[in-house]
Structures are given as C-alpha cells and as structure tokens.
C-alpha cells in the first residue's frame, strides 16, 4: 500500500507547504497579471495546505490574502484598492460584463466551503459588484471532491476569469502552477495511480519534465 507522508504529519516546506520529498518550489514561476487579485479565506481554510488560495498568493506576489473571522470583521477600506472596480466572484452574480480593462479591476475570490462562502459573501457583498463566470467542464482539483457539478476550486475560478478577460499568458502560467500543485499533492498523499492518471492530460508533463523526473526518483527509506 502506498504511504501518505501527509497523513503521517511530515514536516512541510514553508513556501509550497508540501512535504520536502514532494516540494515543487523548483518549478515556481511568478505570474504577471494586470488584474488585482485578492483572496478572502475562511479561517478554517487558512490552515489547510491543499488550499488553492495559498497557491494564488505564492504565484501572484501582488495578490492580497485576507483571513475571515466573524468576530474580527474586515472593512471595505482594508481590502478595496482605490481606483479599481471591485468584482466579487459568485455563481449567483450578474453575467460577466462585456468590456472591462483588467488594469482597472480588482477581483475578490471567496475561499472556503459553500456554507462558509455564504457567510463571507454577506459581509463583502456591499463592497462591489457580484459577478458570475461562464464555468464549464470538470474540475481538475483532484485533491478534494467537489460538492457538485459545476463546482470548482478558488484558483480554477480565477483561471476562468483570466480566460474571459483575454489574459491568456497569465492563464497558461497559472494553470501550470495549479496542476503542478495538484500532482505533487496527490503524490504526497500516496495516490500514485491517481497522479499518473492526472498527468495524462496535464500540460506539466511538457513544462516541467526535469522536475517530474526528480519527483519520480525513488528515495531511500528513513
């Protein structure tokens, strides 16, 4: 049976939050994006290494990350950037506006379970414009079972937005970082077969061949 170093409570890299055996920091590529991105993360999500909200903060250094606690409410002035129109991504928002220069936008991503997201939305909804995205297909976030059809991880919502705004290079680079995160997470959990299946349709095979070869090397026990 494959061993999961995650379940065994192994030490973690302070950057990618994966066990050192599966650290992917060698593949880190900073994503250049004119869009201001901020993540509002539920405090219960903040301690989960698999969170894609943490991934966004790593690869988009200009991104903001805010931890939500009901007893410590944030204000609009804390989060919203002057001179930017704030979009709050939500499946029940208005359709994506036809024209929107990315350099004039700030997007707020809500990171947490559906119930947690509803609590956070009630606080931040008056701050900006609630917008929904055309999201189709199956989630590639194999580290967690999505709660239903059409449900995607936080970083996947950002990927859909980048594509809709025509920011193709940022989309391509962010997708690579996301898929590398998922692959290494599967390997760290001992899910070798699932990781191999994941790679079949993943662009990381061509983007990071040397890093994948290093991760695949057998290491001595102990």
N, C-alpha and C positions, 0 to 999 in steps of 0.2 A: 504494500500500500504506500502511495506517495505521502511524504511528510509535508506538513504545512508549518513553515517557520513563523507564520503569522500567529497561528493558534498557540504555538509554543512560547509566545511572548518574547521573541528575539529582539535585540537592540535594533534601532532604526536609524537610517540616515536622517540628519537634521534637515536636509533640503527636500528630497523627494519622499521622505517618510516611509520608504521601503526598507526591509532588512538589507544590510550591506551586501549579502550574497546576490541580491536582485536590484541593487542600486542602478538607476538609469541616468544619473547626473551627467555621465559622459555624453549622453545624447541630447542634453538640454540645448534648445535653440530658442533664443528670445524672439517673440513675435512682435513685429512692428505694426501698430494699428492706430489710425487717427481717431477711432471711436474711444470715448472714455467709458471704461467698464468698471462697475462696482458690484461686489457680491455682498448681499445681506445673508449671513449664515446663522442659522439657529444654533444656540449654544450647545445643543446635543450633537449637532453635526460637526462642530468645530474640533472635536477630539477624535474624529474618525479619519484615519489615514487615507482611506479609499475615496474620500470626498473630492469631487472634481472642482469644488470651489477653491480648495488649496492649490490644485493644479493651475487654475486660471491665474492665481496670484503669483505663482512661480514663473510662468512663461510670459505674462504681461506685467512687467515690473511697475508700470504706471497705474495698474488696476488698484482700486480700493477694496478693502475687505473689512466688513463690519460684523460684529457678533451681536446677535439679537438676544436680549433677555427682557422678559416682560417687566421685571422690577427695575430695569435700568434703560428706560426708553431713550432712543436717539431722536434728535431733532432734524428737521429738514436742512437747517444750516450746517449741521455736521457733515452731511452726505452730498448734497447737491452742489455742483460746481457752477459758479457764476458764468453766465453767457452760454450755457448749454441747455437744450431742451431735454428734460428727463423722460425716458421711456421706462416703464415698469413692465417687464415681460410676464404675461399671464395668459393661459389658454382661453379665458373668458373676456379678454380685452377687445378693443376695436381692431379692425383689419389694419395691416401694416400700411402706413401712409405711402403714397406713390413716390413722392420725392422727399428726400431727407439727406442733406450733406452730412456725412459721418463726422466731420470735424466740428459740427455744431450740436452733436448729440452726446448724451450720457445715458447709458443703459444700466438699469438696476436689475440684477439677477437674484432671485429668491432661492436660497439653498436650504432645503430641508424636506421632510415628508410632506405629503399633501395637507395633512392637518396642521402641521407647523407652518406651512406656507400660507395657509388661510389666516392664521393669527397674525403673521408678519404683514400680509397684504393690508389688513385693516388699519395698521399703523401708517404704512407708507403710501397708501393709495391717494391721499390728498396732495401728495408732493409733486405728482406729474401725470403723465398720460399712460393709461394702461393699454398695452398693445399685445396682440397675439400674432404668432408667426405661422406661416404655412409649413407645418412639420409632418412629414410622411416617412414611410418606411419603418424598419425595425431598429431599435436601439442597439448600439454597439457597446453599451456599458454592461459587459458580461460579469462584472464584479458584484452586481446586485440585480435581483429580479425586479423588473419594473412592475408597477402596480396595475397596469392595464394597457390595452392597445393605445398607441399614440403617446405613451409616456416616455420621456427622455430625461437624461441627466442634465445637470446645470450647464456643463460645458457643451453638450450637444445643442442646447437651446441657443447658446452663443454662436455655435457653428452655423446653425440655420440662419441666424441674423446676419452674420458676415456674408454668407452667400447671397442673401436677399439684397444686401446693400452693395453688392458687386465688389466686395473686398476679397478677391479670390486668393491672392498670395497669403494674406493673413489666415484665411480659411484653410488653405493647404498646410501651412506650417502648424497651426493649432491642432488640426486633425492628426498630424503625425505625432505630436506630443501626447495627445489624448490616447491614441491607440497604443503607443509605447507604454503608457501608464497602465492601461488595461492588461496588456500582455504580461508585463512584469508582475502585476498584481495577481494574475492567475497562476503564474509560476511560483510566486511566493506562497500561495495557498496550497501548493502541491497538486494543482489541477493541470497536469502536463498535457493530457489529451485535449482538454478544452482549449488550452493555449495554442496547441498545434492547429486545431480547427479554426481558431480565431485568426491565425496568421495567413490562412489560405486566401482570404480576401482582404488582407490588410496591406496598406502601402508601406508599412515599416519594413517589410522584407527587403525592398529595394533601397529604402532610405538609410537603413542602419544595419547593413549586413555584418560589419565587423563587431558591432555591439551585440547583436543577436548571437553571433558565434561565441563571444565571450560568455554570455549568459548561459549558453548551452553546454559549456565545458563542465565536465564532472569535477567536483571539488572533493578533497579528502574529508572524511568524516571527522568531527570533533575539532 
